[in-house]
Amino acid sequence: MTPTPCAVTLGSLHYDIVVAAPHRPVAGETVTGTAWRPVFGGKGGNQAAAVVAAGVPCRMVSAVGDDSFGPFLRQGLRRTGVDDTHVATLTGTGSGMSVAIMDAGGDYGAVIVSGANLAIDPAVLDGNALWQDATHLVLQNEIPEVLNLAAAMAARARGVITVLNAAPARDLSDAMAGAVDILVVNAGEAEALCAISVTSLQAAQAAAQALSARFGIVVVTAGGDGVAVAGQGGEYAEPGHAITLVSTHGAGDCFIGTMVAALVKGSDLSGAVAAANLAAAKHVSAPR
């Protein structure tokens, strides 16, 4: 039987409380919201689910607490088809959670409490079963860099390509930069890493070029303006799709998952980025 290629995602799981409000509060302000709902989340979980939604198997490496949020998060993975075999339940530890405030314009701000995501056991990365038939590893910045680096090194030793979504933005060590094959950042994250203000597709291209000197292949998403790619001799930009914005929540995770799934299936980078750009546009224009 021909092996089925898959992806591995190491990252966060969050019980998200999403609040709808006319606008996000400023310091000292109380805003009356209109609704709230619990949502399965965490960049790691969302990106793993997006990989599966795009037609590729994905294994999740993470941890949840022994609280009431833990089963909800594990069920969320299983419901979306993500393999949760390598997700640990930690005794005496709270699961990761967040509160996101969605404004009337479709933008949001969030606060996360990492909980069990900070206590993922790196020993899980040594298991051969985790890496069987894996071609790509997906990482984000909602877990400690030491764990991301260990995973990237384990992946490289096995010939697995590492994709880092450097979100939320933070300083990255030279060792981490050297272990990444493809870096994906949005406008704000790109500016934090290279001090270029990404206010247009042209600026996104400049940021991608600047970051590629350190990270190799770099993908900079610029919201409705589109996406820019630089590195390994290739530089190009793809404009955004005309849509009616409903909500930007989860757009970046949709982009990452779709791009990685396309790469696992054998697409070249330009085709994978084009598929991800279209999927993200559909995501932000769909009612949820």
C-alpha positions, 0 to 999 in steps of 0.5 A, spaced: 500 500 500 502 506 498 504 511 504 499 517 505 503 523 506 501 527 512 503 533 516 505 534 523 502 540 527 506 542 534 502 548 537 497 551 542 490 549 543 485 554 546 478 554 549 476 560 545 471 565 548 468 569 542 465 576 544 461 580 539 461 587 541 460 594 537 467 596 538 473 593 542 474 597 548 479 602 550 483 603 556 478 604 562 472 603 558 466 598 558 463 596 552 456 592 552 456 586 547 451 582 543 453 575 544 458 570 546 460 563 544 465 558 546 470 556 540 475 550 539 481 554 538 489 555 538 493 557 532 496 550 533 489 546 533 486 551 528 492 550 523 491 542 524 484 543 522 485 547 516 490 542 514 485 536 514 479 541 511 484 541 505 484 534 504 491 532 508 491 528 514 495 531 520 497 529 527 497 534 533 502 535 538 500 539 544 497 538 551 491 540 555 489 540 562 485 536 566 479 541 567 473 541 563 476 545 557 480 539 556 475 534 553 472 540 549 479 541 546 480 534 544 473 533 541 474 539 537 480 536 534 477 529 533 471 532 530 475 536 525 479 529 523 485 531 526 489 525 530 490 527 537 494 521 539 500 525 541 496 530 545 497 529 553 492 531 558 496 534 564 494 533 571 493 539 575 494 544 570 489 548 566 488 548 559 490 554 554 484 559 553 483 565 550 478 571 550 477 574 543 473 581 542 470 581 535 467 588 533 462 590 528 467 591 522 469 584 523 476 585 526 478 582 533 483 583 539 484 577 543 488 575 550 491 568 551 492 564 557 497 559 555 496 554 561 498 547 558 501 549 552 507 551 556 508 544 559 508 540 552 513 534 553 519 534 548 520 527 549 514 526 544 518 528 539 522 522 539 517 517 537 517 514 530 510 513 530 509 521 530 513 522 524 511 516 520 509 518 512 510 526 515 513 531 510 511 537 513 511 540 520 507 546 522 509 551 528 507 557 531 509 562 537 504 560 542 509 555 545 516 556 547 521 557 542 525 551 545 520 546 544 519 549 537 527 548 536 527 541 538 521 539 533 524 543 527 531 539 529 527 533 529 524 534 523 530 536 519 533 529 521 528 526 518 527 530 512 521 533 514 520 541 512 518 546 517 513 551 516 513 557 522 508 561 523 511 566 527 505 569 530 504 572 535 510 576 534 517 575 538 524 575 537 527 569 534 534 566 535 539 565 530 538 557 531 531 558 530 531 562 524 536 557 521 532 551 523 526 554 519 525 552 511 519 557 510 517 563 514 510 565 514 508 572 517 502 577 517 503 585 516 504 586 523 509 580 525 513 582 519 514 589 521 516 586 528 521 582 525 524 587 520 522 594 521 518 595 515 511 597 515 507 593 511 501 598 508 501 595 501 503 589 497 509 592 495 511 593 502 510 586 503 514 584 498 520 589 501 519 585 507 519 578 504 525 580 501 529 583 507 527 577 511 529 572 506 536 574 508 535 570 515 530 565 514 530 563 507 523 562 504 518 567 506 511 569 505 508 575 508 500 576 508 498 583 507 490 582 508 486 584 502 492 587 499 495 580 497 501 576 499 508 576 497 514 571 497 521 571 497 527 567 498 531 562 494 532 566 488 524 567 487 520 573 488 513 574 487 507 577 489 499 575 488 494 580 489 488 579 494 481 577 492 475 582 492 471 580 497 466 583 502 469 582 509 465 579 514 470 577 519 478 576 519 478 571 525 482 565 523 484 567 516 491 566 518 490 559 520 486 558 514 492 560 510 497 556 513 493 550 513 491 550 506 498 552 504 501 546 507 496 541 505 497 543 498 505 542 499 504 535 502 500 534 496 506 536 491 504 543 489 510 547 488 510 554 493 507 558 488 501 554 487 500 553 494 500 560 496 495 561 490 490 556 493 491 559 500 490 566 498 483 564 495 481 560 501 483 565 506 479 570 502 473 565 502 474 564 509 473 572 511 467 573 507 463 567 510 458 568 515 460 564 522 
